[in-house]
């Protein structure tokens, strides 16, 4: 498509998101475009044809010639020719068959598509395309994001920050610990995606799935199916109707949607950390970039917002995938239109992951601002260690005692530690318990919230080591 024609296209994927991700989308087109869909169907037809030629014409002196013609089919049969033929047939696979027959020697033309039904070709071709897309593009892209997350986590593993729950100050953590959440969640999704993409299945079992037609051609139609599918590294399911069971593809798409949700959640966290009143994180802002058409000072978290917006546009499509589980008897066509939009979903998902990759590559954590927010939260966050130490010292109503002290602190503006220190019984219990349990000085802990991070840094380090190893293993398997 010429660049000026892109603005005549209807889908934003074909203009706005293509232009923002042209190199990525050109690679995705090798798997998701109509050209890719037609050519992969031709490859499946060619594999079946070659097996039938070898099976039925093993002694034909022109066998080498036949096989050479078959090998050339994926390049010689064009989507344009197929679509032109479909104007007559009004049937996509029959159109492919008719065009293939014109490109092979006459003595084998009658063997094209013999024994197969349309969905044998369509479902097998789709399984190959989605699996290869997963292996060659989507998993490597996700692994890039995961490795960047690991690098950020390691870099910020000891950067103490205020933790937040319900949007309110909680207790101190480290920035690395916060990022380790996403290392874990995305890492788990990557492993599941790799597993489920390998579980996609093909079929060559005919009109209702019971090998009626191929039983006439081969004494073991299951063996013929196995040989054809093996050419693509696929296996058949334990059972099929006219269609491959929908669950393997459904599970893969759901795993993509889970990863999409993780990416969107990360985007939302990063977006909120850029709020003026928090201001701990900044997206990269290029020299000529504009944040507002009227407010020149604006530096908006627009990339993170776009990731979340893409998730909002595409994640609900999971409902359609569940609806496509339902097919009447051995098959109906109620997924004919809806199934075509799987390609759109995968392109939208890839665009969101790529945008997150760019965000993380150039994100900035403002350590000074993080320290300011930590200091602001420190006035109250010591309530938890005060309560824990008081309760551990045997005071049953410790929580209420400290809660009342926090209310007094909020009302008077006095430091919580000073209010608690005035109650000698409480203070002696807190300091004595801490000394007994740790051998340390409670005053030092309570005066410096950076000391109260538990195992945040250690846990983040463990997570990084674990998932660094796991994604390396996955990357090695992908080659």
N, C-alpha and C positions, 0 to 999 in steps of 0.2 A: 504494500500500500504506500503510495506517495505521501509525503508529509502533509501536503495541502489537502489530500483526501481524508486524512485522519479526522479532520474537523467536521467531516460529513458523516462520520460513524456515530452510532447511537450509544453504545456502551462507554462509560467513562474509562473502562479498562483499555479501550482501543485508542483513546487520545490522551487524557490527562495522566493516567497511570502508566501507559506505555511510554510516553515521553519522559516521565520521571524515572523509569526503570527500563530503558530501551534495551540495554545489553541483556539484562535478566529475562525480559519478555521474549527476546529473540531466541534465547535458549529454551524457554518454556514452550515456545511454538513448536519445537521439535517433538513435543509430546501431547500438547493440548489443542493445537490448531486442527482445523478440518483437513488440511493437507496431511498432517500426521495421522489422523484417524483413518483416512482413506488408505494411505500407504501401508499402515500396519495391518489393515484388513487384507490388503493385497499380499502382504508377506505370509499371513496365515493361510490364505487360499493357495499360495505358491507352495507352502510346506505340505499341505494336504495333497496337492496335485503331484508333487514329486514322489510322495509316498505311494500314491495310487499308480503312477507310471512304473515305478520299480516293482510294485506288487503284481500288476496286471500285464505289464509288457516287459518282463525281465530279460527276454532274449531279443528284443527289437534291436536291429543293428544301428538304429538312429538314436539310441538311448542317450548317448553323450550330447547329441544335438538338442534333444528334448530338455535335458537338464540345464544346458546353457541358456536356452530360451526362458525357462522357468526362473533361473537366477536373475535374469534381467528385468523381470516383471515389476519389482518395486520402483524402478526408475522409469520404465517405459509406460506404465499405466498412470496417468495423471488425474488429479482430482477434477480438472476441467473437463476431461473426456468422460469421466464417470458422471458428473453432474449433467452434462449434455445428454447422456444416455438415460439418466433418470427422468428427464422430461418426457420420455416415451414410456418407460417401465413403471414410473411412479413407485419404484421399489429400490432402495439404495443398494442392497446386496446383489439383487439380480442385475442391476446396472453394472456393478463391479465385475460380475461374472461375464456378462456380455462383452465388456471391453477386454477383459483378460483373454477371452476366446479369440479375439482378433489379433492378439500378440503372441500366440503360441502356434506351433505347427498343427496343421489340420488333423493329423492322426491322433493327437492327444486332446483336442479341444473338447471332445465329449466327456472327458474326465474332470473338467473344471467343476469344482463344488460338489462332485458326486458323493452322495451319502451324507452331506452336511445340511444343516438348516441355517437360516440367517444368523441366529443368535449364537450358534457355535463360533461363527467368525467374529461377530461383534463383541461378545463377552470375552473371548480369548484375546482379541486384539486390545480391548480396553484394559484387561489385566496386565498385559505386557507394558502398555504405555504408562499406566499409573505406577506400576512397580519400578520401571526404569526412571520415571520422573522422580520418584521418591529417593531412589538410590543415588542418582547422578546430580540432582539439583536441590531438592528440598532438604534432605538430611544433611548434605554438606553445608547448606546455608544455615540451618539450625545449629550445627556444630560450631560454625564460626561465631554465632551469637553466644553460645554456651561458653566457648573458650574466652571470649571477651569478658563475659560475666565473671568467670573464674579469675581472670587477671585483675579486674576491678576489685573483686572481693579480697584477693591477696594484698593488693595495694592499700586498701582501706581497712584492713583487718583490725588494726588497733586504733582507728579513728573513733573516739568515743562520741556518741550523739545521744540525744534524748529519744527514747522510744515513745511510740504513740499508739494508743488504742482508742477507737471511737473518735479519732481526730484530736484527742487530748493527750497531754503529757502523761507518760506512764513511768517507767524506770529506765535508766541508761542501758544502752546497747552499744554496739559499734556499727559503723556504716558497713563494714565487711559482713557482719552478722545479718544485717538487713538484706544485703545483696545475695547472701548465701541461700536465702529462701528461694530465690529464683534460679540459682544454680541447681538446687535440688529438684524443684518442680519441673523446670524445663528439661533437665537431665533425665528424669524419669519418663517424660513424654518422648524424648528422642529414642530411648531404648524401646518403648512400646511401639513407636512408629516403625522402627526397623523390624521388629518382630512381626507386626501385622502386615506390613507390605510384602513380606515373604510368604504370607498365608493366602495371598490372592490365588484364585483358581481359574483354570480354563475348562473347556469341554469340547468334545466332538462325539456327542451321543445322539444327535438327531432330533427329530421334530418334537418328541415328547420326552426325550432323555433316556429312552430304553434301548437304544442301539438298533432299532428296527431296520433302518436302511443299511447301515454298515455291516450288519450281520449277514447281508447278502454278498458282501464284497470280501469279507475277511473271516476266517474261522474263529478269530479272537478279536472282535471289534474293540475290546478294551485295550488290546495291544496296539492296534492302529492308532487309537486315541493317545496312548502313552507316547508312541513314537513321534507323533505330530507335536504334542505339547512339549516334549523333551527338547525339541529344537529351540524352544524359547525359555527353557529352564522353568517350565510350569508343570504343575501336577493337576490332575482332575480331582474334584471333590468325591466324597464317598457316594454321593447321590446327586443327580441333577434332573430337572424337568427339561423343558425347552430352554430354560435359562440356567445360568450358574446361580446357585443360591446367593441371595443378596447380602448375607451376613458378613462374609469376609471383607467386601468393599465397605460396607457400613461401619465395621469396626475400625478400618483404617481411617475413614473420614472422621469418625468420632475422635480418634486419637489426634488427628490434625486439629480438630476443633478444641480439644483440651489444650494442646500447645498454643493455639490461638488465644485462648482465654488467659493462659499464663503470660503471654506477651502483652496482652491488653491490660492485665492487672499491673504488670511492671510499668507499662506506659502511664497508667493512672497514678501510681505511686510517684513516679518521676515528675509527672505534671503537677501534683499537689505540692511536692517539695520545692517547686518553683514559684509558689504563691508569694506575693510580696511580703506577707507577714511571716513566712518561713524562710524562703530565699536561700536554701542550702545547696541547691543544684541549679545549674544553667545548661541549657542546650547550646550547642555551637550556633552562633549567629554570624552569617557571612557579611562581608564589608558592605555590600549593596542591598542587603535584605531589609525589607520593610515590615514592621510589626502591625501597623495600623494605618489605614488610609487617612486618618485625621489626627492621630496622636503620635508625633514623631518619636517620643521617648519609649514607646512600647517595645518590649522584647518578649514575645509570647512563646509559650511552650507548644508551638503548633505541630511539631513533628510527633510528639507524644499524643497530642489530641487526635492527629490523623490516624495513628495506629488504633486508638480506641474506637474511632469512628468507622474504620474498616471492619473491625470486629463486630460492631453493631450492625453493619450492613450484611455481613456474611454468616455470622454464627447462627442466626435463627434458621438458616437453611437446613440445619440438622433435623428440623421437624419434617421437611420434605423427604430426607433420606429415610426416616422411619416409615413414612407413608409409602415409600417405594419398596418396602419389605413385602407389601401385599400385592400378590399377583393371582388372578383368578385361575383355579385349576392348574394346568401345566404352564400357562402363560397368558397374559393379556398385554395390551400396549399402553396401559395407564401410566407407565414410567417413561414413555417414549420422549415426551417433551421435557419433563423434569430432569431426566437423567443427563440431558445435554448440558445442563448448567453446572454439573460437577466441575467442568473445566474452568468456568468463571470463578467458582469458589476457590479452587487451587491457585489460580492466578492472583486473586485478592489476598489469600493467605500469604503467598510468596511476597507480594508487595509490602504487606505489613511487617513481615520478618526482616526484609531488606531494609525497611525504614528504621526498624529498631536497631539493626546492625549499625547503621550510620549514626544513630543517636549515641549509642554506647561507645563508638569509636572516638567521639569527640566531646563526651560529656565532661563537665567541670563540677567538682565538689568544692564548695567554699568552706574551707576549714575554719576560718574566722567566724563566719556566720553560724556554723554548726556549734562552735564553742559558746557563742552568745546565747543561742537557744538552750543549750545544755545548762548554762548558768541560770537562765531564767527558770527552767524547770526544776533546778536543784533545790529551790526553796521548799518544795513539797515532796519530791520523789523519795526523800529519805523516810517518808512515812512507812513504807513497806519494811525496810530493815529494822526500824524502830519497833514496829508491831511484831515481827518475827522473833526478834531477840527478847522482847518482853514476854511474849507467849511461851517461848522456849524456856524462859526463866520461871515459869509456873504461874503466870498471871492469866486467869481464865478470861477476863474481860479486856484483854490487851487491845483487841481491835477497836473497841469502843473508846478506850482511853486515848488512843492515838487519833481516832477520828475526831473526837472533841477538840483535841489539840490542833488539828488541821483547820477546823472551823474557826478557832480563835485566831490562828495565824492569818487566815484569809480576811477576817474582820479587822484585825488590828494592824496588819502589815508586818508584824514581828516575825522574825525567823522561827520556823518550827523547832529547830534544834534548841533555841534559847528557851522556848516555852517548856519543852520537855525537860531541859536541864534544871529548871526551877523546882520541879517535883523530884526531890532527892531520892525518894523510894523508887520511883520509876527509873530515874537515871542510873542509880546504883545497880538496879536489876539488869538494865540494858548493858552497861559497861562490864559488869561482872560476868554475865552470860557470854558475851563476846570473847572475853579473856579466857573463860573456861573452854569454849568451843574451838577457838582458833589460836589463842595465845597472843592475840593482837590487841591494839588500842582502838576501841570503838570510836573515840573522838576523831581519829585520823580518817576512818572510813566515812563517818557521817559528815565530816567537813568537806570531803572531796568526792563528789558523785562519780568521778572517773574511776574510783576504786570499786564501785558497786556495779560491775558488769557481769558478774557470775562467770559463766563459761562461754560468753559470747564469742570472743576471739578464738578460743580453742575449737569450739564447734564449727565456726566458719572455716578454720584451717582444715579440719577433718573432712568437711563437705567438699572443699576444693580438691583435696588429694583423691577422694573417692571418685568424683565425677571427672576429674582430669584423666584418671586411668580408664574410666568407662568409655568416655567419648573417644579416647585414643584407640581403644579396642574396636569400637564401632567404625571409626574412620579407616582403620587398617582393613577391616572386613570389606568396606566399600571400595577399597583400593584407591 
